[in-house]
Amino acid sequence: MRRRRLLAIVIAFVITMVATAMWSASTIEREGDPDVIAMEDAGSQAGNAGEKKKSGNKVVKIFTAPFKAFGRLFTHNDDNKPRRMTEKDAEKFENVGVTRVQDSRTPEKLAVAGSAREHLANGREYLLTGRLNEAISELSTAASLDPKLTEAHNLLGVAYDKKGLADHAKDSYERAVKVEPEDAQTLNNLGFSLYQSGNYRAAVDRLKRAVKLAPTDERILNNLGLALCRLGKFNDAYKNFARAAGPLTGNLNTGRMLERFGRDEDAIKYYEEARRIDPNSTLAMGRLAELYRRTGKGKQSQPDNNALAGVSASISAGSGR
């Protein structure tokens, strides 16, 4: 009995440490916006829309239930790293010659083969496979052939974002919004691009407009929540996180953002509420145990450590059958 109890305590400690390490380290080891990565690790959608992400390695589920909340890990794939695109390259892509040949004997420019939608399809495929330079070339051509092709501008913005060319991304999203001002996903992408560049008030404005058009879209609601956090409006952020995925996830996400801003005491309140909603939330228990320890309230972390030990004992007993 004593050995089993000691084993349960050890497993609880390991769960807490691994959860804490993965929760914090994942945001600095992977490319992308750290806030978005933290949201994705907690099982929430955030960031750009319109471009599917191919999942990479998933978190190894050592103890099954305790790690379900961490979601998927994504890898960034770019086949063109040896020839990284610069601002000058981007300008070349934007000025792709697309004049059609009226007379085969006197062409004004070299004709571009294929329709706008064919180049759009090619660009979308290149984007999905991480071939960003080719994607930008194809999508720029599509947008030049048909300036009203919203998806071409939108995906071009996504490609520029992935290349780290924020100004070009913003310009592409704005062109898309100009063509279709009532498109929620394009407004989301523009809002998120503004958020990434630090223009939080403008980001909130665009994302609120997107929410009105798509009031149940999880990604848009979470992006709005992130932008509101950056303005210090955590109560409003919680409301959007909760609308996106329910009160439990809303509290967990708000607590995580408060942690990222060094507001541990406020984060504890949201994690406590999350645990009140779900007393068996391993994620809430693990974060509370860590935060109480970090803030010098070791005694208050004991119930969470005991609860984690109970979870560990159940897993240990189940595996021994």
C-alpha positions in Angstrom: 0.0 0.0 0.0 2.8 2.4 0.9 4.7 1.7 -2.3 1.5 2.3 -4.3 1.0 5.6 -2.5 4.6 6.7 -3.1 4.2 5.7 -6.8 1.0 7.8 -7.1 2.8 10.8 -5.6 5.7 10.4 -8.0 3.4 10.1 -11.0 1.4 13.2 -9.9 4.7 15.1 -9.7 5.7 14.0 -13.1 2.3 14.9 -14.6 2.6 18.4 -13.1 6.2 19.0 -14.3 5.6 17.6 -17.8 2.4 19.6 -18.2 4.1 22.7 -17.0 7.2 22.2 -19.2 5.2 21.4 -22.3 2.8 24.2 -21.7 5.5 26.8 -21.5 8.3 25.4 -23.7 6.0 24.7 -26.7 5.6 28.4 -27.2 9.3 29.1 -27.7 10.3 26.0 -29.6 7.9 26.3 -32.5 7.4 28.9 -35.1 4.4 31.2 -35.0 2.6 33.6 -32.7 3.2 32.4 -29.1 -0.3 33.3 -28.0 -1.8 31.3 -30.8 0.4 28.3 -30.1 -0.7 28.4 -26.4 -4.3 28.4 -27.5 -3.8 25.5 -29.9 -2.0 23.5 -27.3 -5.0 23.9 -25.1 -7.2 22.6 -27.9 -8.5 25.9 -29.3 -8.4 27.3 -32.8 -6.9 30.7 -33.4 -4.9 32.6 -36.1 -5.5 32.8 -39.9 -8.4 31.2 -41.6 -8.5 30.0 -45.2 -5.4 27.8 -45.1 -5.5 24.3 -43.6 -2.6 23.4 -41.4 -1.1 19.9 -41.8 -0.5 18.4 -38.4 2.9 17.3 -37.4 3.9 15.3 -34.4 1.2 14.9 -31.8 1.8 15.1 -28.1 2.6 11.7 -26.9 -0.2 10.6 -24.6 1.7 8.9 -21.8 -1.1 9.0 -19.4 -3.9 9.5 -21.8 -6.5 11.7 -20.1 -4.2 14.2 -18.5 -2.8 15.3 -21.8 -5.9 15.5 -24.0 -6.1 19.3 -23.5 -2.8 19.9 -25.1 -4.0 19.4 -28.7 -1.9 19.0 -31.7 1.6 20.2 -32.4 2.2 21.7 -35.9 5.4 21.7 -37.8 6.3 24.5 -40.1 7.4 23.3 -43.5 9.0 25.5 -46.1 10.8 23.8 -49.0 12.3 27.2 -50.0 14.4 28.0 -47.0 17.7 28.1 -49.0 16.3 31.0 -51.0 14.4 33.0 -48.5 12.2 35.7 -50.1 12.9 39.3 -49.5 10.9 42.5 -49.8 12.3 43.0 -53.4 11.1 39.5 -54.3 7.7 40.3 -53.1 7.5 43.4 -55.2 8.5 41.4 -58.2 5.6 39.0 -57.6 3.2 41.8 -57.2 4.1 43.1 -60.6 3.7 39.9 -62.6 3.0 40.8 -66.2 -0.4 39.4 -67.3 -1.3 41.3 -70.4 -3.1 39.0 -72.8 -1.8 38.6 -76.4 -4.1 40.4 -78.8 -2.0 39.7 -81.9 0.5 36.8 -81.9 2.8 38.9 -84.0 2.9 41.9 -81.6 2.5 40.7 -78.1 2.8 43.5 -75.5 4.1 41.1 -72.9 4.7 37.4 -72.4 1.2 35.9 -72.0 0.5 34.0 -68.8 -0.8 30.5 -69.4 -3.9 29.5 -67.5 -6.9 31.3 -66.0 -7.0 33.2 -62.7 -8.8 30.3 -61.1 -6.2 27.8 -62.3 -3.4 29.9 -60.8 -5.5 30.2 -57.6 -5.8 26.4 -57.4 -2.0 26.0 -58.0 -1.3 28.7 -55.4 -3.5 27.1 -52.8 -1.8 23.7 -53.3 1.6 25.2 -53.0 0.5 27.0 -49.8 -0.8 23.7 -48.3 2.6 22.0 -49.0 4.7 24.9 -47.6 6.1 26.0 -50.9 5.6 29.6 -50.1 7.6 31.3 -52.9 5.7 29.3 -55.6 2.4 30.0 -53.8 3.1 33.8 -53.8 4.0 33.7 -57.5 0.8 31.8 -58.4 -1.5 33.7 -56.2 -0.1 37.1 -57.3 -0.7 36.0 -60.9 -4.3 35.0 -60.1 -5.0 38.3 -58.3 -3.5 40.2 -61.3 -5.6 38.3 -63.8 -8.8 38.8 -61.7 -8.5 41.7 -59.2 -12.0 40.7 -57.8 -10.9 37.2 -56.9 -11.1 37.6 -53.2 -9.7 34.2 -52.3 -6.5 35.0 -54.3 -5.9 38.1 -52.2 -6.8 36.4 -49.0 -4.5 33.4 -49.5 -1.7 35.7 -50.8 -2.0 37.5 -47.4 -1.7 34.1 -45.6 1.4 33.3 -47.6 3.0 36.7 -46.9 2.2 36.2 -43.2 4.0 32.9 -43.2 7.0 34.5 -44.8 7.1 37.2 -42.2 6.1 40.0 -44.6 3.4 41.7 -42.5 3.0 44.8 -44.5 2.4 42.9 -47.7 0.0 40.5 -45.9 -2.0 43.5 -44.6 -2.2 45.0 -48.1 -3.5 41.8 -49.6 -6.1 41.3 -46.9 -7.2 44.9 -47.3 -7.6 44.3 -51.1 -9.7 41.3 -50.3 -11.9 43.2 -47.8 -12.4 46.0 -50.4 -13.8 43.4 -52.8 -15.9 41.6 -50.2 -16.4 43.8 -47.1 -18.9 41.4 -45.6 -16.6 38.3 -45.7 -16.0 37.2 -42.1 -12.9 35.0 -42.8 -11.2 37.8 -44.7 -12.0 40.3 -41.9 -10.6 37.7 -39.5 -7.3 37.4 -41.4 -7.0 41.2 -41.6 -7.8 41.6 -37.9 -5.3 38.9 -37.0 -2.6 40.5 -39.2 -3.1 43.8 -37.4 -2.9 42.0 -34.1 0.4 40.4 -35.0 1.8 43.8 -36.0 0.8 45.3 -32.7 -2.1 47.4 -33.9 -4.5 45.9 -31.3 -7.3 48.5 -31.4 -7.6 48.2 -35.2 -7.5 44.5 -34.8 -10.4 44.5 -32.3 -12.4 46.7 -34.7 -12.0 44.3 -37.7 -12.5 41.2 -35.5 -15.7 42.6 -33.9 -17.1 43.1 -37.5 -16.1 39.5 -38.3 -17.9 38.2 -35.2 -21.1 40.0 -36.2 -21.0 38.2 -39.5 -20.0 34.8 -38.0 -21.1 34.9 -34.4 -20.3 31.2 -33.7 -16.9 31.0 -35.4 -14.4 29.7 -32.8 -11.3 31.0 -34.6 -12.6 34.5 -34.9 -13.9 34.6 -31.3 -10.5 33.4 -30.0 -8.6 35.9 -32.1 -10.8 38.7 -30.7 -10.2 37.4 -27.2 -6.4 37.5 -27.8 -6.6 41.1 -29.1 -8.7 42.2 -26.1 -6.1 40.6 -23.8 -3.4 42.7 -25.4 -5.5 45.8 -24.5 -5.8 44.6 -20.9 -9.6 43.8 -21.3 -9.5 40.3 -19.8 -13.1 40.1 -18.8 -14.2 40.9 -22.3 -11.6 38.4 -23.6 -13.1 35.7 -21.4 -16.6 36.3 -22.8 -15.3 35.7 -26.3 -13.2 32.6 -25.3 -16.3 31.2 -23.5 -18.5 31.9 -26.5 -16.0 30.0 -28.7 -15.7 26.8 -26.7 -17.6 27.1 -23.4 -16.9 28.4 -19.9 -14.4 25.7 -19.0 -12.1 26.4 -22.0 -12.8 30.1 -21.6 -11.4 30.1 -18.1 -8.4 28.0 -19.1 -7.5 30.3 -22.0 -7.9 33.5 -20.0 -5.8 32.0 -17.2 -3.1 31.1 -19.7 -3.0 34.6 -21.2 -2.8 36.2 -17.8 0.1 33.8 -17.0 1.8 35.0 -20.2 1.6 38.6 -19.0 3.0 37.7 -15.6 -0.3 38.2 -13.7 -0.3 34.9 -11.7 -2.7 36.0 -9.0 -5.4 36.9 -11.6 -4.6 33.7 -13.5 -5.3 31.6 -10.4 -8.8 33.0 -10.2 -9.7 31.8 -13.7 -8.1 28.4 -13.1 -10.0 28.0 -9.8 -13.2 28.8 -11.7 -12.2 26.2 -14.3 -11.7 23.6 -11.6 -15.1 24.5 -10.1 -16.7 23.8 -13.4 -14.8 20.6 -13.8 -13.3 19.3 -10.6 -11.4 16.6 -12.6 -9.7 19.1 -15.0 -6.1 17.9 -14.9 -5.0 20.9 -16.7 -6.5 23.3 -14.2 -5.1 21.3 -11.3 -1.6 21.2 -12.8 -1.6 25.0 -13.4 -3.0 25.7 -9.9 -0.4 23.5 -8.3 2.4 25.3 -10.2 1.1 28.8 -9.6 0.5 28.3 -5.9 4.0 27.0 -5.6 5.4 29.9 -7.7 3.6 32.5 -5.6 4.7 31.1 -2.3 1.4 29.5 -1.4 2.6 25.9 -1.1 -0.2 24.9 1.4 -2.9 26.0 -1.0 -1.3 23.8 -3.7 -1.6 20.7 -1.6 -5.3 19.9 -2.6 -4.3 20.0 -6.2 -1.3 17.8 -5.7 -3.5 15.3 -3.8 -6.0 15.4 -6.6 -3.3 14.8 -9.2 -2.1 11.9 -7.0 -5.6 10.5 -7.0 -5.7 10.7 -10.8 -2.3 9.0 -11.0 -3.4 6.2 -8.6 -6.4 5.5 -10.8 -4.3 5.3 -13.9 -1.8 3.1 -12.0 -4.5 0.8 -10.8 -6.1 0.6 -14.2 -2.8 -0.3 -15.9 -2.1 -3.0 -13.3 -5.3 -4.9 -14.1 
